[in-house]
Amino acid sequence: MASVSEAQPKQRRRFTIGARRRRGKETSERAAHDAIALSVSVESVRDSLGRKAVTAAHFAHALCQLHSDYYEGKLERAAPELARLRARDERTAGAWTREVRALFVPSVARLDTASMLLGLALLDGRVFSVFHGSGVVDALLADLVDETPGVDAAEETASSARGKAAAAHESSAEPPSADRANQEKQQRQQRHQQQQEQQQQ
């Protein structure tokens, strides 16, 4: 009959194997996230923010200022509203980048300004509300769907964003007008029709 002292090494060995498997899985997940490259703009903003803790709005504000001319000046108009948001859920710029990466793996091969801004908006509802009110969300979604090879994956991300838009409208004191809602519906139908035509070609 084996003694207690002889049984203990086997227990420790089993625990060690389990720990190694967990570490291996975590390493694989991190590698998948890190496989997504960053655009020059996103990388430069991340590096400029350094290791200090910032909000999603702060990160988004920096990108909007860098590309204030994008989307017919909509980013420039959204920047002041982002700057007025109070600090909440602060993290390092690197941490925000990793969280946005997790949202898009494996839908996109590179995080550019559009995908980073949309990801930050999905992570912080206040940023989403600012972008939705200024028309940035629709522009980001159109940009993302156009540039993403996997249309299904892009549409899944778009659906998630539209769900947040609906929630933002419900909590807003000023609901969107019927004309605005009809315009957005027509735009969605047109984009859907264009995607179907592209798939048939």
C-alpha positions in Angstrom: 0.0 0.0 0.0 1.4 3.4 -1.0 2.2 5.8 1.7 0.7 9.4 1.9 4.1 10.8 1.1 4.3 8.7 -2.1 0.9 9.8 -3.3 1.5 13.6 -2.8 4.0 14.0 -5.8 1.4 12.4 -8.1 -1.2 14.9 -7.0 1.2 17.8 -7.5 2.1 16.5 -10.9 -1.6 16.3 -12.0 -2.1 19.9 -10.7 1.0 21.0 -12.6 -0.2 19.5 -15.9 -3.6 21.2 -15.5 -2.0 24.5 -14.8 0.2 24.1 -17.9 -2.8 23.4 -20.0 -4.6 26.5 -18.7 -1.5 28.6 -19.3 -1.2 27.1 -22.8 -4.8 28.1 -23.6 -4.3 31.6 -22.3 -1.2 32.0 -24.4 -3.0 30.8 -27.5 -5.8 33.3 -26.9 -3.3 36.2 -26.4 -1.5 35.1 -29.6 -4.8 35.2 -31.5 -5.5 38.8 -30.2 -2.0 39.9 -30.9 -2.2 38.5 -34.5 -4.3 41.6 -35.5 -2.0 44.4 -36.6 -2.5 48.1 -35.7 -2.7 50.8 -38.3 -0.1 53.6 -38.0 -2.7 56.0 -36.6 -4.0 53.6 -33.9 -0.4 52.6 -33.0 0.7 56.2 -32.7 -2.2 57.3 -30.5 -1.7 54.2 -28.3 2.0 55.0 -27.9 1.4 58.7 -27.3 -1.0 57.9 -24.4 1.7 55.7 -22.9 1.0 53.7 -19.7 -1.3 56.2 -18.0 -4.9 55.2 -17.3 -7.3 56.8 -19.7 -11.0 56.4 -20.6 -12.4 55.0 -23.9 -13.6 58.5 -24.6 -10.0 59.9 -24.1 -8.7 57.3 -26.6 -11.5 58.0 -29.1 -11.0 61.8 -28.7 -7.3 61.5 -29.6 -8.2 59.5 -32.7 -10.9 62.0 -33.7 -8.5 64.9 -33.3 -5.9 63.1 -35.4 -8.4 62.5 -38.2 -10.7 65.4 -37.8 -11.3 65.5 -41.6 -12.6 61.9 -41.8 -16.3 61.2 -42.6 -17.1 64.8 -43.8 -15.9 66.3 -40.5 -18.1 64.2 -38.3 -15.2 63.1 -36.1 -14.2 66.8 -35.6 -17.8 67.6 -34.4 -17.8 64.6 -32.1 -14.5 65.4 -30.4 -15.7 68.2 -28.1 -18.5 66.0 -26.8 -16.1 63.2 -26.0 -13.8 65.7 -24.2 -16.7 66.7 -21.9 -17.4 63.1 -20.7 -16.5 62.5 -17.1 -13.8 60.0 -16.3 -15.0 56.4 -15.9 -13.5 52.9 -16.4 -10.0 54.1 -16.9 -7.4 51.7 -18.4 -4.1 51.9 -20.2 -4.3 52.5 -24.0 -2.7 49.1 -24.5 -5.5 47.5 -22.4 -8.2 49.3 -24.5 -6.5 48.1 -27.7 -6.5 44.5 -26.5 -10.2 44.6 -25.6 -11.1 46.0 -29.0 -9.0 43.3 -30.6 -11.0 40.7 -28.7 -14.2 42.1 -30.3 -13.0 41.7 -33.8 -11.0 38.5 -33.8 -11.0 37.0 -36.4 -13.3 39.4 -38.4 -10.6 41.9 -39.3 -6.8 41.5 -40.0 -5.9 45.0 -38.8 -7.3 47.5 -36.4 -7.6 50.9 -38.2 -9.2 54.1 -37.1 -12.7 53.0 -38.0 -12.6 49.6 -36.2 -10.9 51.1 -33.2 -13.4 53.9 -32.8 -16.3 51.4 -33.2 -14.8 49.0 -30.7 -14.3 51.8 -28.1 -18.0 52.8 -28.7 -19.1 49.2 -28.1 -17.1 49.1 -24.9 -18.4 52.4 -23.6 -22.1 53.3 -24.1 -21.4 57.0 -23.6 -19.0 57.1 -26.5 -21.5 55.2 -28.6 -24.2 57.8 -27.7 -21.9 60.6 -28.8 -21.0 58.9 -32.1 -24.6 57.9 -32.8 -25.9 61.4 -32.2 -23.3 62.9 -34.6 -23.8 60.3 -37.3 -20.4 58.7 -36.8 -21.7 55.2 -36.1 -23.3 54.7 -39.6 -20.1 56.0 -41.2 -17.9 53.6 -39.2 -20.2 50.6 -39.9 -20.2 51.4 -43.7 -16.4 51.6 -43.6 -16.0 48.4 -41.7 -18.4 46.4 -43.9 -16.7 47.7 -47.1 -13.2 46.8 -46.0 -13.9 43.5 -44.2 -13.5 40.3 -46.3 -15.9 38.3 -44.2 -19.3 39.9 -44.8 -21.1 37.7 -42.3 -18.6 38.6 -39.5 -18.9 42.3 -40.4 -22.7 42.1 -40.4 -22.6 40.4 -36.9 -20.6 43.3 -35.6 -22.9 45.7 -37.3 -25.9 44.0 -35.7 -24.4 44.3 -32.3 -23.8 48.0 -32.9 -27.4 48.5 -34.1 -28.6 46.9 -30.9 -26.6 49.4 -28.9 -28.1 52.2 -31.0 -31.6 51.0 -30.1 -30.7 50.9 -26.5 -29.2 54.4 -26.7 -32.4 55.7 -28.3 -34.6 54.1 -25.6 -32.6 55.8 -22.8 -32.5 59.1 -24.6 -34.7 62.0 -23.5 -35.2 63.0 -27.2 -36.2 60.0 -29.3 -35.3 60.2 -33.0 -37.9 61.7 -35.4 -39.9 59.6 -37.8 -38.1 61.1 -40.7 -34.7 60.3 -39.3 -35.8 56.7 -38.6 -37.1 56.3 -42.1 -33.9 57.6 -43.6 -31.8 55.2 -41.5 -34.1 52.3 -42.5 -33.7 53.2 -46.2 -29.9 53.4 -45.8 -29.8 50.0 -44.2 -31.9 48.5 -47.0 -29.6 50.1 -49.6 -26.5 48.7 -47.9 -28.1 45.3 -47.7 -29.0 45.3 -51.3 -25.5 46.4 -52.3 -24.0 43.6 -50.3 -26.3 41.0 -52.0 -25.3 42.4 -55.4 -21.6 42.1 -54.6 -22.0 38.5 -53.4 -23.8 37.6 -56.7 -21.0 39.1 -58.8 
